[in-house]
């Protein structure tokens, strides 16, 4: 049987966890190992971007090519806000 004290303790635990998650979201980008062993990048969008290490290695090897493509196609690409476009 759940007591009032148990419910209050659980509510406090959930509030604390919620605050911790909110503060992590404000920090920007973070990295974690996923349950399946992939590398997850949090903070880019609503959901994490998760790839396996060999996929990240291949993608990062193309970073110059990706940046050039962005520059060449700047007018066709959609930017989330004006500061993103100006800072790039």
trRosetta pair geometry for C-beta under 8 A, 3 or more apart (Angstrom, degrees):
i j d omega theta_ij theta_ji phi_ij phi_ji
2 6 4.8 -126 -161 84 76 138
2 7 6.0 85 155 -54 114 90
3 6 4.7 105 53 2 72 101
3 7 7.2 -136 98 -2 42 86
4 7 5.7 -55 -151 37 34 112
4 8 6.3 31 153 -17 67 107
5 8 5.7 -55 -145 39 31 110
5 9 6.2 33 155 -20 65 106
6 9 5.8 -56 -147 37 28 111
6 10 6.3 27 155 -17 64 107
7 10 5.8 -55 -147 38 30 110
7 11 6.3 33 153 -21 64 106
8 11 5.5 -51 -145 36 32 114
8 12 6.4 33 155 -18 64 105
9 12 5.8 -54 -149 37 31 111
9 13 6.4 34 151 -21 64 105
10 13 5.5 -51 -146 35 33 113
10 14 6.3 31 155 -17 65 105
11 14 5.8 -56 -148 38 30 109
11 15 6.3 32 153 -20 64 106
12 15 5.6 -52 -146 36 32 113
12 16 6.3 33 154 -19 64 105
13 16 5.8 -56 -151 36 30 111
13 17 6.3 28 153 -17 65 107
14 17 5.6 -52 -143 38 32 111
14 18 6.2 38 154 -23 65 105
15 18 5.6 -53 -148 34 30 114
15 19 6.5 31 154 -18 64 104
16 19 5.8 -54 -151 35 31 111
16 20 6.4 32 151 -19 64 106
17 20 5.6 -53 -148 36 33 113
17 21 6.3 32 154 -18 66 105
18 21 5.8 -55 -148 37 30 110
18 22 6.3 30 154 -18 64 107
19 22 5.7 -54 -146 37 31 111
19 23 6.3 28 157 -17 66 106
20 23 6.0 -57 -147 37 29 107
20 24 6.4 31 153 -20 63 105
21 24 5.7 -52 -149 34 32 113
21 25 6.5 35 152 -23 64 104
22 25 5.7 -54 -152 32 33 113
22 26 6.7 31 152 -19 64 104
23 26 5.7 -53 -151 34 37 112
23 27 6.9 48 150 -34 63 100
24 27 5.7 -49 -158 17 36 119
24 30 6.6 -38 -176 -13 99 155
24 42 7.8 4 147 117 110 142
25 43 7.2 167 -146 -102 53 83
27 30 6.6 50 91 -52 120 111
27 43 7.6 -83 83 -99 72 141
28 43 5.3 70 156 -175 38 151
29 41 6.2 -12 -164 -174 105 95
29 42 6.8 152 -154 81 51 54
29 43 4.0 -154 -97 75 47 136
29 44 6.6 42 -108 -54 103 75
30 41 7.7 157 80 -156 38 50
30 42 4.8 -15 61 60 87 107
30 43 5.9 107 11 -20 70 125
31 39 6.4 -17 -162 -171 105 94
31 40 7.0 146 -157 79 52 54
31 41 5.9 -22 -100 -102 72 62
31 42 7.5 -166 -77 18 23 82
32 39 7.8 151 79 -157 37 50
32 40 4.9 -21 65 62 85 105
32 42 6.7 33 5 -15 108 116
32 48 7.6 -61 46 -131 108 155
33 37 6.6 -17 -176 -135 101 35
33 38 7.4 149 -160 74 56 35
33 39 6.7 -37 -105 -100 56 53
33 40 7.3 134 -135 15 6 90
34 37 6.6 -41 70 35 81 18
34 38 4.2 3 31 56 127 86
34 39 7.3 -106 -6 -44 93 7
34 40 4.8 105 -60 -34 97 115
34 48 7.8 173 -84 105 109 145
34 50 5.2 49 -51 -142 146 136
37 52 7.1 27 109 -122 89 89
38 50 4.5 79 115 175 136 99
38 51 5.9 179 -165 96 113 16
38 52 5.0 -79 -111 -80 85 53
38 53 7.8 -161 -140 -29 50 59
39 50 6.9 169 82 -146 38 62
39 51 6.3 -20 58 67 87 67
39 52 7.3 104 10 -145 81 17
39 53 6.1 90 -18 -79 119 64
39 56 5.6 -10 54 -40 137 148
40 48 4.1 20 -175 159 108 143
40 49 7.0 149 -154 74 58 40
40 50 4.2 -21 -96 -93 81 94
41 44 5.9 42 120 -15 108 121
41 48 6.1 153 69 -164 41 84
41 49 4.7 -14 54 58 100 95
41 50 7.6 -173 17 -75 63 46
42 48 4.8 -43 -84 -100 70 99
44 48 7.9 90 33 -139 98 40
44 49 5.7 -3 45 -10 142 119
45 49 7.5 82 28 -44 105 96
51 55 3.8 -121 176 93 116 127
51 56 5.1 148 90 -53 120 77
51 59 6.9 60 97 -5 174 140
52 55 4.9 92 56 6 71 106
52 56 7.4 -139 96 -5 35 87
53 56 5.6 -54 -147 36 35 110
53 57 6.2 37 155 -22 68 105
54 57 5.5 -49 -146 34 34 116
54 58 6.5 36 154 -18 64 103
55 58 5.8 -52 -148 37 32 110
55 59 6.2 30 154 -17 65 109
56 59 5.7 -58 -145 41 31 111
56 60 6.0 28 159 -17 68 110
57 60 6.0 -56 -141 39 25 107
57 61 6.4 32 155 -25 60 106
58 61 5.8 -54 -153 29 29 115
58 62 7.0 18 152 -11 61 107
59 62 5.9 -67 -161 39 34 107
59 63 7.7 68 141 -62 62 73
59 66 7.9 32 -176 -45 76 145
60 63 5.5 -2 -164 -41 48 111
62 65 4.6 -59 -170 50 79 117
62 66 5.5 85 127 -30 91 98
63 66 5.6 -54 -143 36 31 112
63 67 6.3 30 159 -17 65 105
64 67 5.9 -55 -147 38 30 110
64 68 6.3 31 154 -18 64 107
65 68 5.7 -53 -147 37 30 113
65 69 6.3 34 153 -22 63 106
66 69 5.6 -53 -149 35 31 114
66 70 6.5 35 152 -21 64 103
67 70 5.6 -50 -150 32 33 114
67 71 6.6 33 152 -17 64 104
68 71 5.7 -55 -151 36 33 111
68 72 6.2 28 154 -16 67 109
69 72 5.8 -57 -143 40 30 109
69 73 6.0 -6 166 11 66 116
70 73 6.5 -79 -140 55 21 88
70 74 6.5 59 155 -79 62 72
70 77 6.6 -11 -145 -22 71 165
70 88 6.9 -101 143 170 135 138
71 74 5.9 -9 -153 -43 30 109
73 76 4.8 -58 -176 48 87 110
73 77 5.5 91 121 -34 94 101
74 77 6.1 -61 -143 31 26 110
74 85 7.5 104 -167 -149 102 100
79 82 7.2 92 111 -92 132 27
79 84 4.9 -180 -170 82 106 115
79 85 4.2 -39 -106 -55 171 102
80 84 5.4 75 48 -5 87 154
81 84 5.4 106 60 -1 69 101
81 85 7.8 -142 100 0 42 88
82 85 5.9 -59 -156 37 40 108
82 86 6.2 30 154 -14 73 112
83 86 5.8 -60 -141 43 33 107
83 87 5.9 24 164 -15 69 113
84 87 6.3 -64 -142 40 23 102
84 88 6.5 28 158 -30 60 110
85 88 6.1 -57 -152 23 27 114
